């Protein structure tokens, strides 16, 4: 164990620390977190729109989802550049974000319809799964970062139009962004034109076909899901925020899958993807911290019994810091096996139950952080998911029991009870 710890601390921890501090991953994570309010509201509007008692108002309510989740690529185009420039302490982050949004729209092909005579009408057609939504997320991320890099480079080189000090700051900022704006939008126009001459037709089609589609296919596999689950917990075991590191990579892959499920649910169609962000969060509720807390309540030592009482309520809301740092679970060899494998067991059982049709596929609702167990299950598809959640909690609790019992005996001796 000592050699393994030294190897991790000396060789692997610096790598994962740099990965966690990587500005691209931090930008992506901050960008997606910034959009949580509209994804949550949009998800709930789609969920509520299917309640028949709301009648025609339900359809109108569903439009919130149409103009939030279905236009996620547009919002990400702004938020990526904005978050990157904020991390660079650039005071013109909003201007950069707007330029990125316009860049995204320039890169997105228009639908052409024949008009009267020889006229051709160009129209933006917003389809739920079009490049304005889930299919355009990777393009938004890539070009959002490019716009941020170009904008920051030009500002840093001071290639800007400077106004006298007497000019109001907001007006001066507009002129400062003029040269970067010209460069960025001309760049986007040239890229869009060049790709229109290729068999792909647009940069969206290229990125989706050679990057986003393969990555989502790989990330949407059961094997990929288990790798994520193990890696996240291993990082946690060594004191690194595993969820933050892993999800910064996986969210851009899993989010489109969940958005496709939501769109299918809204249209009354079969859900296409078992694995998504919703599946992972529904069947790994706080790393099954509530299962651990339940076993701590059965402990005989004063320390673990008290910790169980203090952690059981937060754990029900997926808040597990009291358990992680109170037991502790970090670098504790006694709990290494259940800590790393609990999520694997839960996800494996849930996947089997979903594939066999015992429970429905989670519909992809974006639930707020801290949504209680069982409540989150009902939001994702109903009572069957809730029942499975409860069963998984019991199974994982039984898995933790022998390890907690061993630690409890050691603690009892330390308290002098076992002497």
Residue pairs with C-beta under 8 A, 6 or more apart in sequence:
1 333
5 238
5 331
8 238
9 238
12 238
13 238
13 240
16 235
16 240
16 245
17 240
19 25
19 245
20 240
20 241
20 244
20 245
20 248
23 84
23 87
24 145
25 245
25 248
25 249
26 87
26 248
27 80
27 83
27 84
27 87
27 145
27 148
28 80
28 141
28 248
28 251
28 252
29 244
29 247
29 248
29 251
30 83
30 86
30 87
31 76
31 79
31 80
31 82
31 83
31 141
31 144
32 76
32 79
32 251
32 252
32 255
34 79
34 82
34 83
35 72
35 75
35 76
35 79
36 366
36 368
38 68
38 69
38 75
39 68
39 69
39 72
39 366
40 366
40 367
40 368
41 64
41 68
42 64
42 65
42 67
42 68
42 69
42 366
43 65
43 69
43 262
43 364
43 365
43 366
43 367
44 365
45 61
45 62
45 63
45 64
45 65
45 68
46 62
46 64
46 65
46 69
46 262
46 265
46 266
46 365
47 265
47 363
47 365
47 379
48 54
48 58
48 61
49 58
49 59
49 61
49 62
49 65
49 266
50 58
50 62
50 265
50 266
51 58
52 58
54 61
62 266
65 262
65 266
66 126
66 128
68 75
69 133
69 259
69 262
69 263
70 126
70 127
70 128
70 132
70 133
70 259
70 263
71 126
71 132
71 133
72 133
72 134
72 136
72 137
72 255
72 259
73 104
73 131
73 132
73 133
73 134
73 135
73 136
73 137
73 139
73 140
74 101
74 104
74 105
74 132
74 136
74 140
76 137
76 140
76 141
76 144
77 100
77 101
77 103
77 104
77 140
77 143
77 144
78 97
78 98
78 100
78 101
78 144
79 97
79 144
80 100
80 140
80 141
80 144
80 145
80 148
81 93
81 96
81 97
81 99
81 100
81 144
81 145
81 147
81 148
81 151
82 93
82 94
82 96
82 97
82 100
83 93
84 96
84 144
84 145
84 148
84 149
84 152
85 92
85 93
85 96
85 97
85 148
85 151
85 152
86 93
88 148
88 152
90 96
90 151
90 152
90 155
91 173
92 151
92 155
92 173
92 176
92 177
95 151
95 173
95 174
95 176
95 177
95 180
95 181
96 147
96 148
96 151
96 152
96 177
96 180
99 147
99 151
99 177
99 180
99 181
99 184
99 185
100 143
100 144
100 147
100 148
100 184
102 185
102 188
103 143
103 147
103 184
103 185
103 187
103 188
104 136
104 139
104 140
104 143
104 144
106 185
106 188
106 189
106 192
107 139
107 143
107 188
107 191
107 192
107 195
107 202
107 203
107 204
108 124
108 131
108 132
108 136
108 202
108 204
109 131
109 192
109 196
109 201
109 202
109 204
110 122
110 123
110 124
111 122
111 123
111 124
111 125
112 120
112 121
112 122
112 123
113 120
113 121
113 122
113 123
114 120
114 121
115 121
124 132
126 132
126 133
127 133
128 263
128 266
128 267
129 135
129 260
129 263
130 136
131 139
131 202
131 204
131 208
133 259
133 263
134 255
134 256
134 259
134 260
134 263
135 204
135 208
135 212
135 256
136 204
136 208
137 212
137 252
137 255
137 256
138 207
138 208
138 211
138 212
138 215
138 252
139 203
139 204
139 207
139 208
141 252
142 207
143 188
143 203
147 184
150 180
150 183
150 184
150 187
151 177
151 180
151 184
154 160
154 179
154 180
154 183
155 176
155 180
159 179
159 180
160 175
160 176
160 177
160 178
160 179
160 180
161 175
161 176
161 178
161 179
162 172
162 175
162 176
163 171
163 172
163 175
163 176
167 175
191 203
192 202
192 203
195 201
195 202
195 203
195 205
195 206
196 202
198 206
200 206
200 209
212 256
215 253
216 253
216 256
216 257
218 224
218 253
219 250
219 253
219 254
219 257
219 275
220 253
220 254
220 257
220 273
220 274
220 275
220 276
221 275
222 275
222 351
224 275
225 275
225 279
225 280
225 347
225 351
226 344
226 347
226 348
228 246
228 250
228 280
229 280
229 284
229 343
229 344
229 347
230 340
230 341
230 343
230 344
231 242
231 246
232 242
232 243
232 245
232 246
232 247
232 343
233 242
233 287
233 339
233 340
233 341
233 342
233 343
234 242
234 340
235 241
235 242
235 245
235 246
236 242
236 243
236 287
236 324
236 329
236 330
236 339
237 329
237 330
237 331
237 336
237 339
237 340
238 330
238 331
239 330
239 331
250 277
250 280
251 277
254 275
254 276
254 277
254 280
255 276
255 277
257 273
257 275
257 276
257 277
257 364
258 273
258 276
258 277
258 278
258 362
258 364
258 366
259 364
260 272
260 273
260 364
261 271
261 272
261 273
261 276
261 278
261 361
261 362
261 363
261 364
262 363
262 364
262 365
264 270
264 271
264 272
265 271
265 363
265 364
271 360
271 361
271 363
271 364
273 361
274 351
274 354
274 355
274 361
275 351
276 362
276 364
277 364
277 366
278 362
278 363
278 364
278 365
278 366
278 367
278 380
279 347
279 350
279 354
279 361
279 362
280 347
281 367
281 376
282 350
282 362
282 376
282 377
282 380
282 385
282 389
283 346
283 347
283 350
283 388
283 389
283 392
284 343
284 346
284 347
285 318
285 373
285 376
285 389
285 393
286 315
286 317
286 318
286 319
286 320
286 373
287 320
287 339
287 342
287 343
288 342
288 343
288 346
288 392
288 393
288 396
288 397
288 400
289 311
289 314
289 315
289 318
289 319
289 320
289 323
289 324
290 312
290 315
290 316
290 373
290 393
291 342
291 393
291 394
291 396
291 397
291 399
291 400
292 311
292 315
292 320
292 323
292 327
292 338
292 397
292 400
292 404
293 308
293 311
293 312
293 315
293 323
294 308
294 312
294 393
294 397
295 308
295 397
295 400
295 401
295 404
296 304
296 305
296 307
296 308
296 311
296 312
296 323
296 404
297 305
297 308
297 309
297 312
298 308
298 401
298 404
299 305
299 308
299 404
299 408
299 411
300 408
300 412
300 417
301 408
301 411
301 412
301 414
301 415
301 417
302 415
303 411
303 415
304 327
304 404
304 407
304 408
304 411
307 322
307 323
307 326
307 327
310 322
310 326
311 320
311 322
311 323
311 326
314 320
314 321
314 322
315 322
315 323
316 372
316 373
317 370
317 371
317 372
318 369
318 370
318 371
318 372
318 373
319 370
323 329
324 330
327 335
327 407
329 335
329 339
332 339
334 403
334 406
334 407
334 410
335 403
335 407
337 403
338 396
338 399
338 400
338 403
341 399
342 396
342 399
342 400
345 395
345 396
345 399
346 392
346 395
346 396
349 388
349 391
349 392
349 395
350 359
350 388
350 392
353 359
353 388
354 360
354 361
358 384
358 388
359 381
359 384
359 385
359 388
360 381
360 382
360 384
360 385
361 381
362 380
362 381
362 385
363 380
363 381
364 380
365 379
365 380
367 376
367 379
367 380
371 379
373 389
373 393
374 386
374 389
374 390
376 389
377 383
377 385
377 386
377 388
377 389
378 385
378 386
409 418
412 418
413 419
